[in-house]
Amino acid sequence: MAANDLAHELARTLKESDEFKQFLKSKEKVMSDINNHKMIREFQLRQWEIRDAQMLEAEISEEKQQELERLYSLVSLNPTAREYLEAEFEVSRMVNDIQKIIGEAIQDAMPIGFDELTL
């Protein structure tokens, strides 16, 4: 079987997984309530800001960290929002595991100069 065929099969398998179905169900619940949608969106925007700053090795203000913690507290108290974030985490974990497996399998195919980098 060709690698592309396997990739399409993997994509179908992911879409049919219990984790992905739970994620879609949770997402639909969040999207049906404007307040939940806004809360999740605000939390994720703050989370991405901090991740971007960390990747750029920029200093993260105490205020931004506290704001993210406050938003996380609010999100975790909301069952619908918490369920969504947990489902999102499970799908992300699954995809990250697959990326790691593939990355390890093709590690020898990295261009010259990249072999010193850790995946």
Salt bridges, closest charged atoms under 4 A:
GLU42 OE2 - ARG46 NH2 2.69
GLU49 OE2 - ARG46 NH1 2.66
GLU49 OE1 - LYS64 NZ 3.22
GLU67 OE2 - ARG46 NE 3.04
GLU83 OE2 - LYS29 NZ 3.43
GLU90 OE1 - ARG93 NH2 2.70
ASP97 OD2 - ARG93 NH1 3.39
GLU104 OE2 - LYS100 NZ 3.90
